[in-house]
Amino acid sequence: MELKDYIRVIRKRWRIIVAVMLVVVAGAALATALSPKVYEAQTRLFISTSGGGDSNALLSGSSFTQQRVKSYADVITTPNVLDPVISSLGINTTAAQLGAQITATVPLDTVIIEVAVTNTNPRVAAQVADAVGTQFIKTVADLESVTKGQSSPVKVTVVSAPTVPTAPISPKPTRNLALGVVLGLLLGLGLALLRDLLDTTIKSEKDCAEVTDAPVIGGIAFDPEASKNPLIVQADPHSARAEAFRTLRTNLQFVDAANHPRSIVFTSSVAGEGKTTTTANLAITMAAGGARVCVVEGDLRRPRLLDYMGMDGSLGLTNVLIGQAELGDVLQQFADTSVYVVGAGSVPPNPSELLGSAAMIETLRELETRFDVVIIDTPPLLPVTDAAVLSTIAGGTVVVVGAGRVDRDHLAKSLQSLEAVKGRVLGLVLNRIPTKNTDAYYTYGDAKAPGSSAGQHAKTRAKTAS
């Protein structure tokens, strides 16, 4: 992943990152509030040796003390020192337990022992530190007295007596909350990256390019009101979404201009990607550009085109194919336009066989002679084979890809099904493009000069106006 990919993930998944951070910070705050306050009292002990006043004796004594002082630091947490401390203070504990609360350190190149005692009671911590210093002086004297009655050559002096601490050393709210923020951000970013890596849905033209070399010839922004107002080019012809359909119309004209198809199948991988609304709006847009357009409701299983266009569906394509009606009898003009519609008609028991029949081929060829372009709205490719069958007799196929509705594997399988029957894929239409996050890169007014591998196609950028 490149830096821009990380930035995209952060901008897109920022809610996850913030949520994880808040949870971790809340956990850190709760742990801080529930943790007992620990206080620390300190005492400092100076180790010296008795000897002659000449420089050699002083140097020898200093070297002796520095060598012994580390051993003395270890003696502080032994029962020889702590058992008398426990007895004198009347503490209900053991030497091992008390030793775990005591830390003795020796600063580098010094003969000073720093003793730190921690306890939840500040007064007890100070009492223990004071008692340890007092007892340690006696213990060292006993250890260094080789001959009975002879004084020890090592002298221990308390140079810093302990005081009752007023502020706890633990917990540290500021530090804990800061660590919570940092850890939460890291965990949130990791979760966001994992979520993004596991998300295989098609969201942008880049995702399409990872699946196929077929060009993206159009980009239609997501409209939550599309189900209520499917014909946006008629309801709001000046909207950015309507402009996106006009751009799609233009791009289709550049797809293999030398062998431009007269009939085009519009399909998708799964249901809900917006192929029917795309078909209807494109047809109206083409008619507005001066073309005579025929829209065929090729979805004989769940027809919706006539419902969107507000037309009668008593007779239609199936009636023509089985010889119950003539083609002219089922053609319906849409409003005062040059768009004519052939509805699905009665739902047959064998849609795939009917759509691949000789009667369908003959009907399609007749429509191609009557109209400038014939657009066929078909079922999704993965559930049924109807669209694949029609792709073999039509001039080309356009696959509508619903952003966030279909994953890469589904799109790949759909294109493989078309390739298996040698269907001609003209391109993809990326539909339902988000308008409020980092994948909303299609913006009206940024259309680029057409150009594609097979002829010319445009990378449209159409962002809907709210």
C-alpha positions as CSV (number, residue, x, y, z in Angstrom):
1,M,0.0,0.0,0.0
2,E,1.1,3.5,-0.8
3,L,0.9,6.5,1.5
4,K,-2.2,7.8,-0.4
5,D,-3.9,4.4,0.3
6,Y,-3.3,4.8,4.0
7,I,-4.7,8.3,3.9
8,R,-7.7,7.0,2.0
9,V,-8.3,4.3,4.6
10,I,-8.0,6.8,7.4
11,R,-10.5,9.2,5.8
12,K,-12.9,6.5,4.9
13,R,-12.7,4.5,8.2
14,W,-12.1,7.3,10.6
15,R,-15.2,6.4,12.6
16,I,-13.7,3.0,13.4
17,I,-10.4,4.6,14.4
18,V,-12.1,7.1,16.7
19,A,-14.4,4.5,18.2
20,V,-11.5,2.1,19.0
21,M,-9.5,5.0,20.5
22,L,-12.4,6.1,22.7
23,V,-12.9,2.5,23.9
24,V,-9.2,2.1,24.8
25,V,-9.1,5.6,26.5
26,A,-12.2,4.7,28.5
27,G,-10.6,1.4,29.5
28,A,-7.4,3.3,30.6
29,A,-9.5,5.8,32.5
30,L,-11.5,3.0,34.2
31,A,-8.3,1.1,35.1
32,T,-6.7,4.3,36.5
33,A,-9.8,5.0,38.6
34,L,-9.9,1.5,40.0
35,S,-6.2,1.1,40.6
36,P,-5.2,1.7,44.3
37,K,-2.9,4.7,44.9
38,V,0.6,3.8,45.7
39,Y,3.0,6.1,47.6
40,E,6.8,6.0,47.8
41,A,9.1,7.1,50.6
42,Q,12.9,7.3,50.0
43,T,16.0,7.3,52.2
44,R,19.6,7.6,51.2
45,L,22.5,5.8,52.9
46,F,26.1,6.8,52.6
47,I,28.7,4.0,53.0
48,S,32.2,4.9,54.3
49,T,35.2,3.1,55.7
50,S,37.5,4.0,58.6
51,G,41.3,4.1,57.9
52,G,44.5,6.1,58.0
53,G,44.7,9.7,57.0
54,D,47.2,9.3,54.2
55,S,46.2,9.3,50.6
56,N,46.9,5.7,49.9
57,A,44.7,4.6,52.8
58,L,41.9,6.8,51.6
59,L,42.2,5.5,48.0
60,S,42.2,1.9,49.3
61,G,39.2,2.5,51.5
62,S,37.3,4.2,48.7
63,S,37.9,1.3,46.3
64,F,36.9,-1.2,49.0
65,T,33.6,0.7,49.7
66,Q,32.7,0.9,46.0
67,Q,33.2,-2.8,45.6
68,R,31.1,-3.6,48.7
69,V,28.3,-1.2,48.2
70,K,26.5,-3.3,45.6
71,S,26.5,-6.2,47.9
72,Y,25.1,-4.0,50.7
73,A,22.2,-3.0,48.4
74,D,21.2,-6.7,48.0
75,V,21.4,-7.2,51.8
76,I,18.7,-4.6,52.4
77,T,15.9,-6.9,51.1
78,T,17.1,-9.9,53.1
79,P,15.4,-11.3,56.2
80,N,18.4,-10.1,58.3
81,V,17.2,-6.6,57.8
82,L,13.5,-7.0,57.2
83,D,12.5,-9.4,60.0
84,P,13.6,-6.9,62.7
85,V,11.8,-4.1,60.8
86,I,8.5,-6.2,60.8
87,S,8.9,-6.9,64.5
88,S,9.5,-3.3,65.4
89,L,6.7,-1.9,63.4
90,G,4.2,-4.7,64.1
91,I,3.4,-5.2,60.4
92,N,1.3,-8.2,59.4
93,T,3.5,-9.4,56.5
94,T,6.5,-11.5,55.7
95,A,10.1,-10.6,54.7
96,A,9.5,-11.7,51.1
97,Q,6.3,-9.7,50.8
98,L,7.9,-6.6,52.3
99,G,11.0,-7.1,50.1
100,A,8.8,-6.8,47.0
101,Q,7.9,-3.3,48.1
102,I,11.5,-2.2,48.6
103,T,14.0,-1.2,45.8
104,A,17.6,-0.5,46.6
105,T,19.8,1.1,43.9
106,V,23.4,2.3,43.7
107,P,24.0,5.3,41.4
108,L,27.0,4.8,39.2
109,D,30.4,5.5,40.7
110,T,29.0,6.4,44.1
111,V,28.9,4.9,47.6
112,I,25.3,5.9,48.1
113,I,22.4,3.4,48.4
114,E,19.0,4.8,47.5
115,V,16.2,2.9,49.2
116,A,12.6,3.3,47.9
117,V,9.7,1.8,49.8
118,T,6.2,1.7,48.2
119,N,2.9,1.2,50.0
120,T,-0.7,2.2,49.7
121,N,-0.4,4.0,53.0
122,P,2.0,6.9,52.8
123,R,2.7,6.9,56.5
124,V,3.5,3.2,56.5
125,A,5.9,3.7,53.5
126,A,7.8,6.4,55.5
127,Q,7.9,4.3,58.7
128,V,9.3,1.3,56.8
129,A,11.9,3.4,55.0
130,D,13.1,4.9,58.2
131,A,13.1,1.5,60.0
132,V,15.0,-0.1,57.1
133,G,17.7,2.6,57.3
134,T,18.1,2.2,61.0
135,Q,18.2,-1.6,60.9
136,F,20.6,-1.7,58.0
137,I,23.2,0.3,60.0
138,K,23.0,-2.4,62.7
139,T,23.1,-5.3,60.2
140,V,26.2,-4.0,58.4
141,A,28.0,-3.5,61.7
142,D,27.3,-7.1,62.6
143,L,28.3,-8.4,59.2
144,E,31.6,-6.5,59.1
145,S,32.6,-7.2,62.7
146,V,35.0,-10.1,62.3
147,T,36.3,-10.1,65.9
148,K,33.9,-9.8,68.8
149,G,34.2,-6.5,70.5
150,Q,36.0,-4.9,67.5
151,S,34.2,-2.1,65.7
152,S,33.2,-2.5,62.1
153,P,35.5,-0.7,59.5
154,V,32.4,0.2,57.5
155,K,30.2,3.0,58.5
156,V,26.6,3.6,57.2
157,T,25.1,7.1,57.6
158,V,21.6,8.2,56.7
159,V,22.1,11.3,54.6
160,S,18.5,11.7,53.6
161,A,15.8,10.7,56.0
162,P,12.4,9.7,54.6
163,T,9.3,11.9,54.8
164,V,5.7,11.1,54.4
165,P,4.8,11.4,50.7
166,T,1.9,13.6,49.8
167,A,1.4,12.6,46.2
168,P,1.0,9.0,44.8
169,I,3.5,7.7,42.3
170,S,0.9,5.4,40.8
171,P,-1.5,5.5,39.0
172,K,-0.5,8.3,36.7
173,P,-3.7,9.5,35.0
174,T,-2.0,11.8,32.4
175,R,0.4,9.1,31.3
176,N,-2.2,6.4,31.2
177,L,-4.6,8.5,29.2
178,A,-1.8,9.5,26.8
179,L,-0.9,5.9,26.3
180,G,-4.5,5.0,25.8
181,V,-4.8,7.6,23.0
182,V,-1.7,6.3,21.3
183,L,-2.6,2.7,21.7
184,G,-6.2,3.3,20.7
185,L,-5.1,5.1,17.5
186,L,-2.7,2.3,16.6
187,L,-5.3,-0.4,17.2
188,G,-8.0,1.6,15.4
189,L,-5.7,2.1,12.4
190,G,-4.9,-1.6,12.4
191,L,-8.5,-2.5,12.5
192,A,-9.4,0.0,9.8
193,L,-6.6,-1.4,7.5
194,L,-7.8,-5.0,8.2
195,R,-11.4,-4.0,7.5
196,D,-10.3,-2.4,4.2
197,L,-8.1,-5.4,3.2
198,L,-11.0,-7.8,3.9
199,D,-13.5,-5.6,2.0
200,T,-13.5,-7.0,-1.6
201,T,-16.5,-5.0,-2.8
202,I,-16.1,-2.8,-5.9
203,K,-15.9,0.8,-4.8
204,S,-14.0,2.6,-7.5
205,E,-12.6,2.5,-11.0
206,K,-9.4,1.2,-9.6
207,D,-11.1,-1.8,-8.1
208,C,-12.7,-2.5,-11.5
209,A,-9.2,-2.3,-13.2
210,E,-8.0,-5.0,-10.8
211,V,-10.6,-7.4,-12.2
212,T,-10.8,-6.6,-15.9
213,D,-9.3,-4.6,-18.7
214,A,-12.8,-3.5,-19.9
215,P,-13.1,0.3,-19.7
216,V,-15.3,2.1,-17.3
217,I,-17.4,4.2,-19.7
218,G,-19.6,5.9,-17.1
219,G,-19.9,6.8,-13.4
220,I,-23.3,7.4,-11.8
221,A,-23.5,8.8,-8.3
222,F,-25.6,7.2,-5.6
223,D,-29.0,8.6,-5.1
224,P,-31.0,7.4,-2.1
225,E,-34.2,8.7,-3.8
226,A,-33.6,6.7,-7.0
227,S,-36.3,4.1,-6.1
228,K,-38.9,7.0,-5.7
229,N,-37.7,9.0,-8.7
230,P,-35.9,6.5,-11.0
231,L,-36.1,8.8,-14.1
232,I,-33.8,11.5,-12.9
233,V,-33.0,12.9,-16.4
234,Q,-36.7,13.7,-16.7
235,A,-37.4,14.7,-13.1
236,D,-34.3,16.9,-12.7
237,P,-32.5,17.3,-16.1
238,H,-30.0,19.8,-14.7
239,S,-28.7,17.7,-11.8
240,A,-25.2,16.3,-11.8
241,R,-26.6,12.7,-11.9
242,A,-28.5,13.6,-15.1
243,E,-25.3,15.0,-16.5
244,A,-23.6,11.7,-15.7
245,F,-26.1,9.9,-18.0
246,R,-25.4,12.3,-20.8
247,T,-21.7,11.7,-20.3
248,L,-22.4,7.9,-20.5
249,R,-24.3,8.5,-23.8
250,T,-21.3,10.4,-25.2
251,N,-18.9,7.7,-24.1
252,L,-20.9,4.9,-25.7
253,Q,-20.6,6.7,-29.0
254,F,-16.8,6.4,-28.8
255,V,-16.8,2.7,-28.0
256,D,-15.6,0.9,-31.2
257,A,-16.8,3.8,-33.4
258,A,-15.9,1.8,-36.5
259,N,-18.2,-1.1,-35.6
260,H,-20.7,0.6,-33.5
261,P,-23.4,-1.8,-32.1
262,R,-27.0,-1.3,-32.9
263,S,-28.2,-3.3,-30.0
264,I,-26.8,-3.3,-26.5
265,V,-27.5,-5.6,-23.5
266,F,-27.4,-4.0,-20.1
267,T,-26.9,-6.4,-17.2
268,S,-25.2,-6.7,-13.8
269,S,-23.7,-9.3,-11.6
270,V,-26.4,-9.4,-8.9
271,A,-29.7,-7.7,-8.2
272,G,-29.8,-4.2,-6.8
273,E,-27.0,-2.7,-8.8
274,G,-29.2,-0.3,-10.7
275,K,-29.2,-1.6,-14.2
276,T,-32.9,-0.9,-14.9
277,T,-32.7,2.7,-13.8
278,T,-29.5,3.1,-15.8
279,T,-31.2,1.6,-18.9
280,A,-34.2,3.8,-18.7
281,N,-32.3,7.1,-18.0
282,L,-29.8,6.3,-20.8
283,A,-32.6,5.7,-23.3
284,I,-34.2,9.0,-22.5
285,T,-30.9,10.7,-22.7
286,M,-30.1,9.2,-26.1
287,A,-33.5,10.2,-27.4
288,A,-32.9,13.8,-26.2
289,G,-29.7,13.7,-28.3
290,G,-31.8,13.0,-31.5
291,A,-31.7,9.2,-31.7
292,R,-34.6,6.8,-32.1
293,V,-34.3,4.4,-29.2
294,C,-36.1,1.2,-28.4
295,V,-35.9,-0.2,-24.9
296,V,-36.7,-3.9,-24.5
297,E,-37.6,-5.3,-21.1
298,G,-35.6,-8.5,-21.4
299,D,-36.0,-9.4,-17.8
300,L,-38.8,-11.9,-18.1
301,R,-38.5,-13.0,-14.5
302,R,-38.8,-9.8,-12.4
303,P,-39.7,-7.1,-14.9
304,R,-39.6,-3.5,-13.5
305,L,-38.9,-1.3,-16.4
306,L,-42.5,-0.5,-17.3
307,D,-43.3,0.2,-13.6
308,Y,-40.5,2.8,-13.6
309,M,-41.7,4.4,-16.8
310,G,-45.3,4.2,-15.9
311,M,-46.5,2.1,-18.9
312,D,-48.9,-0.7,-19.5
313,G,-47.5,-4.3,-19.4
314,S,-50.4,-6.4,-20.5
315,L,-48.7,-7.3,-23.8
316,G,-45.0,-7.5,-24.5
317,L,-42.0,-9.4,-25.7
318,T,-43.2,-12.9,-24.8
319,N,-46.4,-12.4,-26.7
320,V,-44.4,-11.5,-29.8
321,L,-42.0,-14.5,-29.4
322,I,-44.8,-17.1,-29.1
323,G,-46.8,-15.5,-32.0
324,Q,-49.7,-14.0,-30.0
325,A,-49.0,-10.5,-31.1
326,E,-47.1,-8.5,-33.7
327,L,-44.1,-6.3,-32.8
328,G,-46.0,-3.1,-33.8
329,D,-48.7,-4.0,-31.3
330,V,-46.5,-4.1,-28.3
331,L,-44.3,-1.0,-29.0
332,Q,-45.3,1.8,-26.7
333,Q,-44.0,5.4,-27.0
334,F,-42.7,7.0,-23.8
335,A,-44.3,10.4,-23.3
336,D,-43.5,12.8,-26.1
337,T,-40.1,11.4,-26.9
338,S,-38.5,9.2,-29.5
339,V,-38.2,6.4,-26.9
340,Y,-40.3,3.3,-27.6
341,V,-40.6,0.5,-25.1
342,V,-41.3,-3.2,-25.5
343,G,-42.4,-4.6,-22.2
344,A,-41.8,-8.2,-20.9
345,G,-45.3,-9.4,-21.3
346,S,-46.5,-12.5,-19.6
347,V,-43.9,-14.3,-17.5
348,P,-43.0,-17.5,-19.3
349,P,-41.8,-20.8,-17.6
350,N,-38.7,-21.0,-19.8
351,P,-37.2,-17.4,-20.1
352,S,-33.7,-18.5,-21.2
353,E,-34.9,-20.7,-24.0
354,L,-37.3,-18.1,-25.2
355,L,-34.7,-15.3,-25.2
356,G,-32.3,-17.6,-27.2
357,S,-34.8,-18.7,-29.7
358,A,-34.9,-17.9,-33.4
359,A,-37.9,-15.7,-32.9
360,M,-35.9,-13.5,-30.5
361,I,-33.1,-13.2,-33.0
362,E,-35.6,-12.2,-35.7
363,T,-37.4,-9.7,-33.4
364,L,-34.1,-8.1,-32.5
365,R,-33.0,-7.7,-36.1
366,E,-36.2,-6.1,-37.0
367,L,-35.9,-3.6,-34.1
368,E,-32.4,-2.8,-35.3
369,T,-33.8,-1.8,-38.7
370,R,-36.5,0.4,-37.1
371,F,-34.4,2.2,-34.5
372,D,-31.0,3.8,-34.2
373,V,-30.2,1.8,-31.1
374,V,-31.9,-1.0,-29.2
375,I,-31.2,-1.2,-25.4
376,I,-32.1,-4.5,-23.7
377,D,-32.6,-4.6,-19.9
378,T,-31.8,-8.1,-18.7
379,P,-31.5,-10.0,-15.4
380,P,-28.3,-10.3,-13.4
381,L,-25.6,-12.6,-14.8
382,L,-24.9,-14.7,-11.8
383,P,-28.4,-16.0,-10.8
384,V,-29.5,-16.8,-14.3
385,T,-28.1,-17.2,-17.9
386,D,-30.6,-14.9,-19.7
387,A,-28.2,-12.0,-20.1
388,A,-25.4,-14.3,-21.3
389,V,-27.8,-15.8,-23.9
390,L,-28.8,-12.4,-25.2
391,S,-25.2,-11.2,-25.4
392,T,-24.6,-13.7,-28.1
393,I,-27.2,-12.1,-30.5
394,A,-26.8,-8.5,-29.5
395,G,-24.2,-6.1,-30.7
396,G,-22.5,-5.7,-27.3
397,T,-23.0,-5.9,-23.6
398,V,-22.6,-3.2,-20.9
399,V,-22.2,-4.5,-17.3
400,V,-23.5,-2.2,-14.6
401,V,-21.4,-2.4,-11.4
402,G,-23.0,-1.2,-8.2
403,A,-20.3,0.3,-5.9
404,G,-20.5,-1.4,-2.6
405,R,-23.1,-3.9,-3.8
406,V,-20.9,-6.4,-5.6
407,D,-17.4,-7.8,-4.8
408,R,-14.5,-8.5,-7.2
409,D,-15.1,-12.2,-7.4
410,H,-18.7,-11.7,-8.5
411,L,-17.7,-9.2,-11.2
412,A,-15.0,-11.6,-12.4
413,K,-17.4,-14.5,-12.6
414,S,-19.9,-12.4,-14.5
415,L,-17.4,-11.3,-17.1
416,Q,-16.2,-14.9,-17.3
417,S,-19.7,-16.0,-18.1
418,L,-19.9,-13.5,-20.9
419,E,-16.5,-14.6,-22.2
420,A,-17.5,-18.2,-22.2
421,V,-20.3,-17.5,-24.7
422,K,-18.0,-15.0,-26.6
423,G,-20.2,-12.1,-25.6
424,R,-18.8,-8.7,-26.6
425,V,-18.2,-6.5,-23.5
426,L,-18.4,-2.8,-24.4
427,G,-17.5,-1.6,-21.0
428,L,-18.6,-1.1,-17.4
429,V,-20.9,1.5,-15.8
430,L,-19.9,2.2,-12.2
431,N,-23.2,3.0,-10.5
432,R,-24.1,4.0,-6.9
433,I,-20.8,5.8,-6.4
434,P,-20.6,7.3,-2.9
435,T,-20.9,11.1,-2.6
436,K,-19.7,11.7,0.9
437,N,-16.5,9.7,1.4
438,T,-13.1,9.1,-0.2
439,D,-14.5,6.9,-2.9
440,A,-16.6,9.8,-4.2
441,Y,-14.2,10.8,-6.9
442,Y,-16.6,11.2,-9.8
443,T,-17.5,14.8,-10.0
444,Y,-19.5,16.7,-12.5
445,G,-17.5,18.9,-14.7
446,D,-14.3,16.9,-14.6
447,A,-15.0,14.7,-17.6
448,K,-11.8,14.0,-19.5
449,A,-11.2,13.7,-23.2
450,P,-12.4,10.3,-24.4
451,G,-9.8,7.6,-25.1
452,S,-9.7,3.9,-24.6
453,S,-7.8,0.8,-25.7
454,A,-10.5,-0.3,-28.2
455,G,-11.4,3.1,-29.5
456,Q,-12.1,5.9,-27.1
457,H,-13.9,6.1,-23.8
458,A,-14.1,8.8,-21.1
459,K,-13.4,8.5,-17.4
460,T,-16.4,10.4,-16.2
461,R,-16.5,12.0,-12.8
462,A,-20.0,12.7,-11.7
463,K,-20.9,13.6,-8.2
464,T,-24.6,14.1,-7.4
465,A,-25.9,17.4,-6.1
466,S,-27.7,17.1,-2.8
